[in-house]
């Protein structure tokens, strides 16, 4: 199974601290030799300021030898820097925590800065101390503290580069402290910042495109994709959001060109999206078309990128929806189940995945076949005949097939009678939404007429989204 | 004797000599200026002196001796005082000829001409003007031929002209005195001759004058030195003569240094440079002078200077764009560039740059004399290399690609490639990035379209020539790696045109290596589709070639749909050859101006780089067949049938349908059309045989695998077509029967049928226990059908509206997010864009692709309406 493990591929796209949980997971699932993993952990930790942790790892690795001196020195140095940075930061913090100041602060950062400077003598350099201290705290593992300081910094600072950097730091801190709601929020703002930056330099307009710009965008998006996996697979609504984000053209391109292995997670999320739909349909929460057709989209991409990346999960989708080879799909599913179980992000949702995958198989099977042998279907689903029967009954009850499918226990078959879609219904289906779409066009047109293309972008897309 | 003849001859000489006469008239003007002739005259003398020394070929000189003695005899009898000069000049000139003679055919021509000359002389003696006239005609023709071969007019001809002129004058004078002596026809011939000779003399005025001048000079040498008006010339010629007489050896063994001091070299160089580009300069002559200067040049500085001048005058030699540089000339230019690069590589202290400080042309410069120890000279090696390469291409364009000459010429590519590599090392050493990038592009362009074997051969030639190049095949693992490194080098360069070309060449190479996915991804990521139509024509051609090669690559890899959609664009224009620069397009309604035609011809690719269009067409049509036939079978409404995926294919198919009688297939198209029909009727075996019989497949490198792939595709598509076509006639259909009929295994049949059911292409379902397909077909009534069509149309209209809005807002991504981010769709859009771009470029609305084109036009129409309403 080790060949399907993505840890190694993913690590280059992660922050040093984010890798720790991955390695711990590897340690637990035993795919690799424990010594190797421990060694990797030690190497990883050496780059941080978490001296105590390093020492404990060292002792674990070399139980017999003495702990080298350098760690003590490093520790002292770290503490000293900490002191110093804290003092610097404290000065700023004192000012900010003053309730008067908090009240006086406005939305406009420049104004805030002048206000702080005039009244309290705070300069930009001093504010940068917040950033430095937050960053340092992060290096020795005080993530929540880091998150706080970085947050404050970001509110005040006008330096875009450092701000983005603080964004990343805050996101990492939130992820590591496990505050998924906050992390999700952070992730969204970060994504917007990145997109805005990419959008400000459109490819078409720059006659002499500097190589660095699109490449930088690609890199940061690839990073974001990897980091967001932490959030999406831990946040309750994460999978839907994952599909929403990753199937957006910009991120889909990123995945296709820079990180095709992420397709595994997209595929899993797509498989899982069925349940989400069922749950959400009752709550009448709006699901974008992207999520609704997630499977179809993902299958297309999987097919396109097959030459670059394939693993049991993607192969499962391909066998099922491209080749319609149910036996092969079944085989791949077995493998995929283990892969999912071993994956750091997916191990929690193995059962769910299996359930949904089975459902997908049986749905496809039922749609294509008219008369199905229950025993045969059970074998397809890797279930015993009894279990299979129960499963199928549930399936029929749950879904819209209820009207069409009947179980004939005597012959032990399911009969599916799918009446052809009445013609009027297909016409309705086709013309549905036409008027709304037309209205959207009209609205967009009149808006451009009024605003002379001032800022049509966001509003129109909002309209279209609303129309849908 | 005939006015006809005369006229014919006249017009002949006129037409062929028109250029010459232009030249000579110009020369008249310039000769009237006093300063100009002095220098060339001097150098001319020097030259003749040396050539007569250096001519060593015994047999030829013997030949001439014979001729001379005969000539002598004649001349002596005719007019005593002239004879010496005649012989003398004859000797000189023929020597000169000997020096230049390379082919024996040329000797023969000269001999022939001399024979004619003798005949004229003889006829003169007996006053037979009829014979003279006919012989003269012959001679003129020969001279013309001579000129056609780009050889100079032989002096011998001039001499005959002069003697004819004098004889004519004499004869006319006699005529006046004694009218009765001549018969009528003879007299007519005499007058005709008079006119003709007068005309020709006018044309060759310059040569005649030069000739006379030389005679005069020789007079001067013989007679008292200060004799005639031009003391300077006379003195120099004495010097030349004196040297000539003194001995041969002294000149040969470097005694020239005494005469050609370094100062002398620079003076001559300057003179040549001043004369350069003027109409009356004899380019061949200049080259000869420079060649000899090169022999005397000693210091590197001198050699570089002379080489720079020599190479540029070699390129000047052929002024017209219509023809190409003679091969020998090209070869020596190549050698000289090599030599020049060699000198520069060896001597670090010399550098040739396009922009330098001003320096005195007339003094010797050494590294020690310069500030930073580097002598900088004005010149550009990279443009020499460029020019050399261009001339090579041009010569290939002009040759018959099926002749041996072409093959021989192609062999020179090795040398050229070596030269390019040498230049690369030079620039690498000097760290000049801009010219280095240009040279690397040249190198890349020589290898990108070549199969590995040829590439390896070229590289080994470079290795054999001992070029110490850093990026050689030996240092890289494979040819692809070499191309990769070259391209990466170019990507880093600042020049965006070179970058684009490198990108396209890289993609082309990937496609050639059957690496479809990499090539496609690179093409899509480069975003060239959007910008290519604003680029220069050469890049557009390269782009077209790349796209076509990508299509072929997809075809070879069995990706039929991709192949079809890639090749579609270029075939929809119906001008494949033109777009690939493999043939000139003849527009139907207007004619091209000569300039356009010339430009068009100029950019044609040499034959060895062509992509076989017949193979291309076969690949396109076969993939269209595999895509289109099942689609045709799947739709049963007349209305929808008009929509075609591939218009060219559909047109052919309709044409084939209308044929009353079909014979056995002959052309590739016939094969494919009959195969399509067989496929339509479900006879996949026949279809397969027909397709596999196409002969042109043998041009593909992997014939057998391609054929197997095609057979498999035909089986599958045959099954699909069969199901589509005959589904209405069945209620159930056994899977076993399908397996047997299409000799596919169970899994494949199941997979295909399931896919069709899933995609709702086939209203049916599988009954697993009975192993049959059960069809649920619903017949639609007419109103129902119409309602459905209507609904579809309304949907399409809304879509068009949205597209129109997209266009108005500029860019598909701005408004809403309907671009669902799939490469396939993206390509469709881009292809459409490209097609539009091409239409604009050619300045006419060409046949646009089916839906895209209509959509675009529709969108444009709407756009204008919207602007009106606002």
Interface residues (C-beta under 8 A of the other chain):
Chain A: X203 X204 X208 X247 X248 X249 X250 X252 X253 X256 X257 X297 X300 X301 X304 X307 X308 X321 X322 X323 X324 X325 X364 X367 X368 X369 X370 X371 X372 X373 X376 X413 X416 X418 X420 X423 X424 X426 X427 X430 X431 X434 X437 X438 X440 X441 X444 X445 X448 X449 X453 X456 X457 X460 X461 X464
Chain B: X496 X517 X521 X525 X527 X530 X747 X750 X751 X754 X755 X757 X758 X763 X765 X766 X767 X768 X769 X770 X774 X776 X778 X780 X784 X787 X788 X791 X792 X794 X795 X798 X801 X802 X805 X808 X809 X811 X813 X814 X815 X816 X817 X819 X820 X821 X822 X823 X824 X866 X870
